[in-house]
Amino acid sequence: MPAAERRTGRPTTIGALLPKAAGAAFDKRGFAGAQVIARWPAIVGEELAALAVPLEVKFPRGRNAQATLVLQVASGAAATVLQLKAPQVIARVNGFLGQAAVVRIQAQQGPLPQRPRRTPATEPPLTPEDDAEIHRLTAGVASPDIRSSLENLGAAIARRTRGNRSTAVPRPARADART
């Protein structure tokens, strides 16, 4: 089994599996690479990705250039913004594809699929012992701004190390330490 296909025993994201699983279907729809759909926000940026989603790349019959990128937009206002930023979108898509394949953009109005919302991770509260230790270590700092910054840094470090302590697997002793 090639190294790229070897199982790691870890969960894999859908985005990583999408190009391999749906590559033939994407090729039929005109995408030179399935990554254009899978990586659309990374290609054009979050702001433009929120306005439009790619539907297909239409190449003229028998040609491998001068394609039209067909995008679905939610409103006429979004289509106007997209037309104003068309040169930027075309440059980014062509840069991603590695060739000057797309020369124009066509916008179709319709509902956009729901994008999953990212929820910020909740931070666990500090233990009283951690809080007391942070205040003890920063008590000698004269500037209130610097002290506050150091306390925030200490709290972040305490949360991270506490999280690692609770889920970490104990490491075996080093080989040179054994006698």
PyMOL CGO cylinders between C-alpha atoms (Angstrom):
from pymol import cmd
from pymol.cgo import CYLINDER

trace = [
    CYLINDER, 0.00, 0.00, 0.00, 1.49, 3.39, -0.96, 0.3, 1, 1, 1, 1, 1, 1,
    CYLINDER, 1.49, 3.39, -0.96, 2.49, 5.64, 1.91, 0.3, 1, 1, 1, 1, 1, 1,
    CYLINDER, 2.49, 5.64, 1.91, -0.10, 8.26, 0.88, 0.3, 1, 1, 1, 1, 1, 1,
    CYLINDER, -0.10, 8.26, 0.88, -2.93, 5.72, 1.23, 0.3, 1, 1, 1, 1, 1, 1,
    CYLINDER, -2.93, 5.72, 1.23, -1.77, 4.14, 4.48, 0.3, 1, 1, 1, 1, 1, 1,
    CYLINDER, -1.77, 4.14, 4.48, -4.23, 4.38, 7.32, 0.3, 1, 1, 1, 1, 1, 1,
    CYLINDER, -4.23, 4.38, 7.32, -3.09, 6.41, 10.28, 0.3, 1, 1, 1, 1, 1, 1,
    CYLINDER, -3.09, 6.41, 10.28, -5.74, 5.38, 12.78, 0.3, 1, 1, 1, 1, 1, 1,
    CYLINDER, -5.74, 5.38, 12.78, -6.73, 9.03, 13.19, 0.3, 1, 1, 1, 1, 1, 1,
    CYLINDER, -6.73, 9.03, 13.19, -9.93, 10.74, 12.09, 0.3, 1, 1, 1, 1, 1, 1,
    CYLINDER, -9.93, 10.74, 12.09, -9.75, 12.35, 8.66, 0.3, 1, 1, 1, 1, 1, 1,
    CYLINDER, -9.75, 12.35, 8.66, -11.69, 15.43, 7.63, 0.3, 1, 1, 1, 1, 1, 1,
    CYLINDER, -11.69, 15.43, 7.63, -14.24, 15.24, 4.83, 0.3, 1, 1, 1, 1, 1, 1,
    CYLINDER, -14.24, 15.24, 4.83, -12.37, 17.99, 3.01, 0.3, 1, 1, 1, 1, 1, 1,
    CYLINDER, -12.37, 17.99, 3.01, -9.28, 15.79, 2.79, 0.3, 1, 1, 1, 1, 1, 1,
    CYLINDER, -9.28, 15.79, 2.79, -11.30, 12.87, 1.38, 0.3, 1, 1, 1, 1, 1, 1,
    CYLINDER, -11.30, 12.87, 1.38, -13.50, 14.89, -1.00, 0.3, 1, 1, 1, 1, 1, 1,
    CYLINDER, -13.50, 14.89, -1.00, -11.12, 15.19, -3.99, 0.3, 1, 1, 1, 1, 1, 1,
    CYLINDER, -11.12, 15.19, -3.99, -10.41, 11.46, -4.11, 0.3, 1, 1, 1, 1, 1, 1,
    CYLINDER, -10.41, 11.46, -4.11, -14.01, 10.36, -3.52, 0.3, 1, 1, 1, 1, 1, 1,
    CYLINDER, -14.01, 10.36, -3.52, -15.70, 12.83, -5.87, 0.3, 1, 1, 1, 1, 1, 1,
    CYLINDER, -15.70, 12.83, -5.87, -12.94, 13.51, -8.39, 0.3, 1, 1, 1, 1, 1, 1,
    CYLINDER, -12.94, 13.51, -8.39, -14.73, 11.86, -11.34, 0.3, 1, 1, 1, 1, 1, 1,
    CYLINDER, -14.73, 11.86, -11.34, -17.97, 13.70, -10.62, 0.3, 1, 1, 1, 1, 1, 1,
    CYLINDER, -17.97, 13.70, -10.62, -16.11, 17.01, -10.39, 0.3, 1, 1, 1, 1, 1, 1,
    CYLINDER, -16.11, 17.01, -10.39, -14.29, 16.31, -13.66, 0.3, 1, 1, 1, 1, 1, 1,
    CYLINDER, -14.29, 16.31, -13.66, -17.65, 15.82, -15.41, 0.3, 1, 1, 1, 1, 1, 1,
    CYLINDER, -17.65, 15.82, -15.41, -18.79, 19.21, -14.11, 0.3, 1, 1, 1, 1, 1, 1,
    CYLINDER, -18.79, 19.21, -14.11, -15.77, 20.89, -15.67, 0.3, 1, 1, 1, 1, 1, 1,
    CYLINDER, -15.77, 20.89, -15.67, -13.42, 21.26, -12.71, 0.3, 1, 1, 1, 1, 1, 1,
    CYLINDER, -13.42, 21.26, -12.71, -9.81, 20.63, -13.58, 0.3, 1, 1, 1, 1, 1, 1,
    CYLINDER, -9.81, 20.63, -13.58, -9.26, 19.83, -9.92, 0.3, 1, 1, 1, 1, 1, 1,
    CYLINDER, -9.26, 19.83, -9.92, -11.77, 19.04, -7.22, 0.3, 1, 1, 1, 1, 1, 1,
    CYLINDER, -11.77, 19.04, -7.22, -9.78, 21.24, -4.87, 0.3, 1, 1, 1, 1, 1, 1,
    CYLINDER, -9.78, 21.24, -4.87, -11.40, 24.39, -6.32, 0.3, 1, 1, 1, 1, 1, 1,
    CYLINDER, -11.40, 24.39, -6.32, -14.66, 23.52, -4.58, 0.3, 1, 1, 1, 1, 1, 1,
    CYLINDER, -14.66, 23.52, -4.58, -13.04, 22.02, -1.51, 0.3, 1, 1, 1, 1, 1, 1,
    CYLINDER, -13.04, 22.02, -1.51, -10.71, 24.99, -1.02, 0.3, 1, 1, 1, 1, 1, 1,
    CYLINDER, -10.71, 24.99, -1.02, -12.90, 27.83, -2.32, 0.3, 1, 1, 1, 1, 1, 1,
    CYLINDER, -12.90, 27.83, -2.32, -12.61, 29.98, 0.86, 0.3, 1, 1, 1, 1, 1, 1,
    CYLINDER, -12.61, 29.98, 0.86, -8.83, 29.55, 0.85, 0.3, 1, 1, 1, 1, 1, 1,
    CYLINDER, -8.83, 29.55, 0.85, -8.60, 30.49, -2.83, 0.3, 1, 1, 1, 1, 1, 1,
    CYLINDER, -8.60, 30.49, -2.83, -10.68, 33.67, -2.83, 0.3, 1, 1, 1, 1, 1, 1,
    CYLINDER, -10.68, 33.67, -2.83, -10.78, 34.56, 0.87, 0.3, 1, 1, 1, 1, 1, 1,
    CYLINDER, -10.78, 34.56, 0.87, -13.56, 34.32, 3.45, 0.3, 1, 1, 1, 1, 1, 1,
    CYLINDER, -13.56, 34.32, 3.45, -15.19, 37.61, 2.40, 0.3, 1, 1, 1, 1, 1, 1,
    CYLINDER, -15.19, 37.61, 2.40, -15.73, 36.58, -1.23, 0.3, 1, 1, 1, 1, 1, 1,
    CYLINDER, -15.73, 36.58, -1.23, -16.50, 32.96, -0.32, 0.3, 1, 1, 1, 1, 1, 1,
    CYLINDER, -16.50, 32.96, -0.32, -19.43, 34.21, 1.77, 0.3, 1, 1, 1, 1, 1, 1,
    CYLINDER, -19.43, 34.21, 1.77, -20.88, 35.92, -1.33, 0.3, 1, 1, 1, 1, 1, 1,
    CYLINDER, -20.88, 35.92, -1.33, -20.59, 33.11, -3.89, 0.3, 1, 1, 1, 1, 1, 1,
    CYLINDER, -20.59, 33.11, -3.89, -19.95, 29.40, -4.37, 0.3, 1, 1, 1, 1, 1, 1,
    CYLINDER, -19.95, 29.40, -4.37, -18.49, 27.82, -7.52, 0.3, 1, 1, 1, 1, 1, 1,
    CYLINDER, -18.49, 27.82, -7.52, -20.83, 25.68, -9.62, 0.3, 1, 1, 1, 1, 1, 1,
    CYLINDER, -20.83, 25.68, -9.62, -18.64, 24.78, -12.59, 0.3, 1, 1, 1, 1, 1, 1,
    CYLINDER, -18.64, 24.78, -12.59, -15.92, 25.84, -14.96, 0.3, 1, 1, 1, 1, 1, 1,
    CYLINDER, -15.92, 25.84, -14.96, -17.20, 25.86, -18.55, 0.3, 1, 1, 1, 1, 1, 1,
    CYLINDER, -17.20, 25.86, -18.55, -14.56, 25.34, -21.22, 0.3, 1, 1, 1, 1, 1, 1,
    CYLINDER, -14.56, 25.34, -21.22, -15.39, 25.97, -24.88, 0.3, 1, 1, 1, 1, 1, 1,
    CYLINDER, -15.39, 25.97, -24.88, -15.80, 22.70, -26.79, 0.3, 1, 1, 1, 1, 1, 1,
    CYLINDER, -15.80, 22.70, -26.79, -12.45, 21.17, -27.62, 0.3, 1, 1, 1, 1, 1, 1,
    CYLINDER, -12.45, 21.17, -27.62, -10.42, 23.84, -25.83, 0.3, 1, 1, 1, 1, 1, 1,
    CYLINDER, -10.42, 23.84, -25.83, -8.48, 23.81, -22.62, 0.3, 1, 1, 1, 1, 1, 1,
    CYLINDER, -8.48, 23.81, -22.62, -8.48, 27.58, -22.05, 0.3, 1, 1, 1, 1, 1, 1,
    CYLINDER, -8.48, 27.58, -22.05, -10.77, 30.62, -22.05, 0.3, 1, 1, 1, 1, 1, 1,
    CYLINDER, -10.77, 30.62, -22.05, -13.13, 29.07, -19.52, 0.3, 1, 1, 1, 1, 1, 1,
    CYLINDER, -13.13, 29.07, -19.52, -16.04, 30.70, -17.74, 0.3, 1, 1, 1, 1, 1, 1,
    CYLINDER, -16.04, 30.70, -17.74, -16.26, 30.28, -13.97, 0.3, 1, 1, 1, 1, 1, 1,
    CYLINDER, -16.26, 30.28, -13.97, -19.94, 29.90, -13.05, 0.3, 1, 1, 1, 1, 1, 1,
    CYLINDER, -19.94, 29.90, -13.05, -20.72, 31.07, -9.52, 0.3, 1, 1, 1, 1, 1, 1,
    CYLINDER, -20.72, 31.07, -9.52, -23.93, 31.05, -7.53, 0.3, 1, 1, 1, 1, 1, 1,
    CYLINDER, -23.93, 31.05, -7.53, -24.65, 34.27, -5.64, 0.3, 1, 1, 1, 1, 1, 1,
    CYLINDER, -24.65, 34.27, -5.64, -27.34, 34.98, -3.07, 0.3, 1, 1, 1, 1, 1, 1,
    CYLINDER, -27.34, 34.98, -3.07, -28.45, 38.41, -4.29, 0.3, 1, 1, 1, 1, 1, 1,
    CYLINDER, -28.45, 38.41, -4.29, -28.07, 41.03, -6.98, 0.3, 1, 1, 1, 1, 1, 1,
    CYLINDER, -28.07, 41.03, -6.98, -25.94, 43.09, -4.62, 0.3, 1, 1, 1, 1, 1, 1,
    CYLINDER, -25.94, 43.09, -4.62, -23.57, 40.16, -4.16, 0.3, 1, 1, 1, 1, 1, 1,
    CYLINDER, -23.57, 40.16, -4.16, -23.40, 39.74, -7.95, 0.3, 1, 1, 1, 1, 1, 1,
    CYLINDER, -23.40, 39.74, -7.95, -22.47, 43.41, -8.32, 0.3, 1, 1, 1, 1, 1, 1,
    CYLINDER, -22.47, 43.41, -8.32, -19.69, 43.11, -5.72, 0.3, 1, 1, 1, 1, 1, 1,
    CYLINDER, -19.69, 43.11, -5.72, -18.49, 39.96, -7.44, 0.3, 1, 1, 1, 1, 1, 1,
    CYLINDER, -18.49, 39.96, -7.44, -18.40, 41.66, -10.85, 0.3, 1, 1, 1, 1, 1, 1,
    CYLINDER, -18.40, 41.66, -10.85, -16.34, 44.49, -9.37, 0.3, 1, 1, 1, 1, 1, 1,
    CYLINDER, -16.34, 44.49, -9.37, -13.89, 41.99, -7.90, 0.3, 1, 1, 1, 1, 1, 1,
    CYLINDER, -13.89, 41.99, -7.90, -13.92, 39.69, -10.96, 0.3, 1, 1, 1, 1, 1, 1,
    CYLINDER, -13.92, 39.69, -10.96, -10.29, 40.39, -11.97, 0.3, 1, 1, 1, 1, 1, 1,
    CYLINDER, -10.29, 40.39, -11.97, -9.13, 39.52, -8.45, 0.3, 1, 1, 1, 1, 1, 1,
    CYLINDER, -9.13, 39.52, -8.45, -11.22, 36.30, -8.37, 0.3, 1, 1, 1, 1, 1, 1,
    CYLINDER, -11.22, 36.30, -8.37, -10.00, 35.25, -11.84, 0.3, 1, 1, 1, 1, 1, 1,
    CYLINDER, -10.00, 35.25, -11.84, -6.38, 35.87, -10.87, 0.3, 1, 1, 1, 1, 1, 1,
    CYLINDER, -6.38, 35.87, -10.87, -6.71, 33.85, -7.66, 0.3, 1, 1, 1, 1, 1, 1,
    CYLINDER, -6.71, 33.85, -7.66, -8.45, 30.90, -9.35, 0.3, 1, 1, 1, 1, 1, 1,
    CYLINDER, -8.45, 30.90, -9.35, -5.93, 30.86, -12.21, 0.3, 1, 1, 1, 1, 1, 1,
    CYLINDER, -5.93, 30.86, -12.21, -3.10, 31.07, -9.71, 0.3, 1, 1, 1, 1, 1, 1,
    CYLINDER, -3.10, 31.07, -9.71, -4.53, 28.11, -7.86, 0.3, 1, 1, 1, 1, 1, 1,
    CYLINDER, -4.53, 28.11, -7.86, -5.01, 26.09, -11.06, 0.3, 1, 1, 1, 1, 1, 1,
    CYLINDER, -5.01, 26.09, -11.06, -1.51, 26.97, -12.24, 0.3, 1, 1, 1, 1, 1, 1,
    CYLINDER, -1.51, 26.97, -12.24, -2.65, 28.17, -15.67, 0.3, 1, 1, 1, 1, 1, 1,
    CYLINDER, -2.65, 28.17, -15.67, -4.64, 31.01, -17.20, 0.3, 1, 1, 1, 1, 1, 1,
    CYLINDER, -4.64, 31.01, -17.20, -7.73, 28.86, -17.72, 0.3, 1, 1, 1, 1, 1, 1,
    CYLINDER, -7.73, 28.86, -17.72, -10.52, 31.18, -16.51, 0.3, 1, 1, 1, 1, 1, 1,
    CYLINDER, -10.52, 31.18, -16.51, -11.11, 34.42, -18.43, 0.3, 1, 1, 1, 1, 1, 1,
    CYLINDER, -11.11, 34.42, -18.43, -14.61, 35.43, -17.31, 0.3, 1, 1, 1, 1, 1, 1,
    CYLINDER, -14.61, 35.43, -17.31, -17.11, 35.00, -14.50, 0.3, 1, 1, 1, 1, 1, 1,
    CYLINDER, -17.11, 35.00, -14.50, -20.82, 34.28, -14.82, 0.3, 1, 1, 1, 1, 1, 1,
    CYLINDER, -20.82, 34.28, -14.82, -23.06, 34.81, -11.79, 0.3, 1, 1, 1, 1, 1, 1,
    CYLINDER, -23.06, 34.81, -11.79, -26.28, 32.88, -11.23, 0.3, 1, 1, 1, 1, 1, 1,
    CYLINDER, -26.28, 32.88, -11.23, -28.59, 34.07, -8.51, 0.3, 1, 1, 1, 1, 1, 1,
    CYLINDER, -28.59, 34.07, -8.51, -29.89, 31.50, -6.04, 0.3, 1, 1, 1, 1, 1, 1,
    CYLINDER, -29.89, 31.50, -6.04, -29.70, 30.42, -2.42, 0.3, 1, 1, 1, 1, 1, 1,
    CYLINDER, -29.70, 30.42, -2.42, -26.26, 29.61, -1.09, 0.3, 1, 1, 1, 1, 1, 1,
    CYLINDER, -26.26, 29.61, -1.09, -25.74, 26.44, 0.93, 0.3, 1, 1, 1, 1, 1, 1,
    CYLINDER, -25.74, 26.44, 0.93, -25.50, 26.94, 4.67, 0.3, 1, 1, 1, 1, 1, 1,
    CYLINDER, -25.50, 26.94, 4.67, -21.91, 27.24, 5.82, 0.3, 1, 1, 1, 1, 1, 1,
    CYLINDER, -21.91, 27.24, 5.82, -21.09, 25.76, 9.20, 0.3, 1, 1, 1, 1, 1, 1,
    CYLINDER, -21.09, 25.76, 9.20, -20.54, 28.41, 11.82, 0.3, 1, 1, 1, 1, 1, 1,
    CYLINDER, -20.54, 28.41, 11.82, -17.38, 28.25, 13.80, 0.3, 1, 1, 1, 1, 1, 1,
    CYLINDER, -17.38, 28.25, 13.80, -17.98, 28.45, 17.50, 0.3, 1, 1, 1, 1, 1, 1,
    CYLINDER, -17.98, 28.45, 17.50, -15.11, 29.62, 19.64, 0.3, 1, 1, 1, 1, 1, 1,
    CYLINDER, -15.11, 29.62, 19.64, -13.79, 27.05, 22.04, 0.3, 1, 1, 1, 1, 1, 1,
    CYLINDER, -13.79, 27.05, 22.04, -14.78, 27.67, 25.63, 0.3, 1, 1, 1, 1, 1, 1,
    CYLINDER, -14.78, 27.67, 25.63, -11.88, 28.10, 27.99, 0.3, 1, 1, 1, 1, 1, 1,
    CYLINDER, -11.88, 28.10, 27.99, -11.97, 26.13, 31.20, 0.3, 1, 1, 1, 1, 1, 1,
    CYLINDER, -11.97, 26.13, 31.20, -11.83, 28.28, 34.33, 0.3, 1, 1, 1, 1, 1, 1,
    CYLINDER, -11.83, 28.28, 34.33, -8.57, 28.52, 36.23, 0.3, 1, 1, 1, 1, 1, 1,
    CYLINDER, -8.57, 28.52, 36.23, -8.23, 26.64, 39.46, 0.3, 1, 1, 1, 1, 1, 1,
    CYLINDER, -8.23, 26.64, 39.46, -7.76, 28.80, 42.57, 0.3, 1, 1, 1, 1, 1, 1,
    CYLINDER, -7.76, 28.80, 42.57, -4.23, 27.40, 42.89, 0.3, 1, 1, 1, 1, 1, 1,
    CYLINDER, -4.23, 27.40, 42.89, -3.32, 28.45, 39.32, 0.3, 1, 1, 1, 1, 1, 1,
    CYLINDER, -3.32, 28.45, 39.32, -4.85, 31.90, 39.83, 0.3, 1, 1, 1, 1, 1, 1,
    CYLINDER, -4.85, 31.90, 39.83, -2.94, 32.43, 43.09, 0.3, 1, 1, 1, 1, 1, 1,
    CYLINDER, -2.94, 32.43, 43.09, 0.33, 31.29, 41.48, 0.3, 1, 1, 1, 1, 1, 1,
    CYLINDER, 0.33, 31.29, 41.48, -0.13, 33.68, 38.54, 0.3, 1, 1, 1, 1, 1, 1,
    CYLINDER, -0.13, 33.68, 38.54, -0.82, 36.62, 40.87, 0.3, 1, 1, 1, 1, 1, 1,
    CYLINDER, -0.82, 36.62, 40.87, 2.19, 35.70, 43.02, 0.3, 1, 1, 1, 1, 1, 1,
    CYLINDER, 2.19, 35.70, 43.02, 4.49, 35.59, 39.99, 0.3, 1, 1, 1, 1, 1, 1,
    CYLINDER, 4.49, 35.59, 39.99, 3.28, 38.92, 38.57, 0.3, 1, 1, 1, 1, 1, 1,
    CYLINDER, 3.28, 38.92, 38.57, 3.05, 40.83, 41.87, 0.3, 1, 1, 1, 1, 1, 1,
    CYLINDER, 3.05, 40.83, 41.87, 6.44, 42.49, 41.40, 0.3, 1, 1, 1, 1, 1, 1,
    CYLINDER, 6.44, 42.49, 41.40, 5.59, 44.03, 38.00, 0.3, 1, 1, 1, 1, 1, 1,
    CYLINDER, 5.59, 44.03, 38.00, 5.07, 47.78, 38.40, 0.3, 1, 1, 1, 1, 1, 1,
    CYLINDER, 5.07, 47.78, 38.40, 3.18, 48.56, 35.18, 0.3, 1, 1, 1, 1, 1, 1,
    CYLINDER, 3.18, 48.56, 35.18, -0.52, 47.56, 35.37, 0.3, 1, 1, 1, 1, 1, 1,
    CYLINDER, -0.52, 47.56, 35.37, -0.67, 47.03, 31.58, 0.3, 1, 1, 1, 1, 1, 1,
    CYLINDER, -0.67, 47.03, 31.58, 2.33, 44.70, 31.54, 0.3, 1, 1, 1, 1, 1, 1,
    CYLINDER, 2.33, 44.70, 31.54, 1.10, 42.90, 34.67, 0.3, 1, 1, 1, 1, 1, 1,
    CYLINDER, 1.10, 42.90, 34.67, -2.31, 42.35, 33.03, 0.3, 1, 1, 1, 1, 1, 1,
    CYLINDER, -2.31, 42.35, 33.03, -0.67, 41.02, 29.86, 0.3, 1, 1, 1, 1, 1, 1,
    CYLINDER, -0.67, 41.02, 29.86, 1.54, 38.67, 31.86, 0.3, 1, 1, 1, 1, 1, 1,
    CYLINDER, 1.54, 38.67, 31.86, -1.47, 37.44, 33.86, 0.3, 1, 1, 1, 1, 1, 1,
    CYLINDER, -1.47, 37.44, 33.86, -3.35, 36.71, 30.63, 0.3, 1, 1, 1, 1, 1, 1,
    CYLINDER, -3.35, 36.71, 30.63, -0.33, 34.87, 29.25, 0.3, 1, 1, 1, 1, 1, 1,
    CYLINDER, -0.33, 34.87, 29.25, 0.06, 32.89, 32.47, 0.3, 1, 1, 1, 1, 1, 1,
    CYLINDER, 0.06, 32.89, 32.47, -3.64, 31.97, 32.43, 0.3, 1, 1, 1, 1, 1, 1,
    CYLINDER, -3.64, 31.97, 32.43, -3.38, 30.73, 28.83, 0.3, 1, 1, 1, 1, 1, 1,
    CYLINDER, -3.38, 30.73, 28.83, -0.31, 28.66, 29.66, 0.3, 1, 1, 1, 1, 1, 1,
    CYLINDER, -0.31, 28.66, 29.66, -1.96, 27.24, 32.78, 0.3, 1, 1, 1, 1, 1, 1,
    CYLINDER, -1.96, 27.24, 32.78, -5.07, 26.22, 30.80, 0.3, 1, 1, 1, 1, 1, 1,
    CYLINDER, -5.07, 26.22, 30.80, -2.99, 24.61, 28.07, 0.3, 1, 1, 1, 1, 1, 1,
    CYLINDER, -2.99, 24.61, 28.07, -0.68, 22.70, 30.41, 0.3, 1, 1, 1, 1, 1, 1,
    CYLINDER, -0.68, 22.70, 30.41, -3.58, 21.65, 32.64, 0.3, 1, 1, 1, 1, 1, 1,
    CYLINDER, -3.58, 21.65, 32.64, -5.38, 20.35, 29.54, 0.3, 1, 1, 1, 1, 1, 1,
    CYLINDER, -5.38, 20.35, 29.54, -2.29, 18.42, 28.52, 0.3, 1, 1, 1, 1, 1, 1,
    CYLINDER, -2.29, 18.42, 28.52, -1.86, 17.00, 32.01, 0.3, 1, 1, 1, 1, 1, 1,
    CYLINDER, -1.86, 17.00, 32.01, -5.40, 15.66, 32.14, 0.3, 1, 1, 1, 1, 1, 1,
    CYLINDER, -5.40, 15.66, 32.14, -5.29, 13.95, 28.73, 0.3, 1, 1, 1, 1, 1, 1,
    CYLINDER, -5.29, 13.95, 28.73, -1.61, 13.14, 28.30, 0.3, 1, 1, 1, 1, 1, 1,
    CYLINDER, -1.61, 13.14, 28.30, -0.38, 9.59, 28.28, 0.3, 1, 1, 1, 1, 1, 1,
    CYLINDER, -0.38, 9.59, 28.28, 2.62, 9.11, 30.57, 0.3, 1, 1, 1, 1, 1, 1,
    CYLINDER, 2.62, 9.11, 30.57, 5.84, 8.78, 28.61, 0.3, 1, 1, 1, 1, 1, 1,
    CYLINDER, 5.84, 8.78, 28.61, 8.11, 5.84, 29.26, 0.3, 1, 1, 1, 1, 1, 1,
    CYLINDER, 8.11, 5.84, 29.26, 11.41, 6.61, 30.93, 0.3, 1, 1, 1, 1, 1, 1,
    CYLINDER, 11.41, 6.61, 30.93, 14.29, 7.38, 28.60, 0.3, 1, 1, 1, 1, 1, 1,
    CYLINDER, 14.29, 7.38, 28.60, 16.49, 4.46, 27.64, 0.3, 1, 1, 1, 1, 1, 1,
    CYLINDER, 16.49, 4.46, 27.64, 19.65, 6.05, 29.03, 0.3, 1, 1, 1, 1, 1, 1,
    CYLINDER, 19.65, 6.05, 29.03, 17.92, 6.65, 32.39, 0.3, 1, 1, 1, 1, 1, 1,
    CYLINDER, 17.92, 6.65, 32.39, 17.33, 2.93, 32.92, 0.3, 1, 1, 1, 1, 1, 1,
    CYLINDER, 17.33, 2.93, 32.92, 19.96, 0.96, 34.78, 0.3, 1, 1, 1, 1, 1, 1,
]
cmd.load_cgo(trace, "trace")
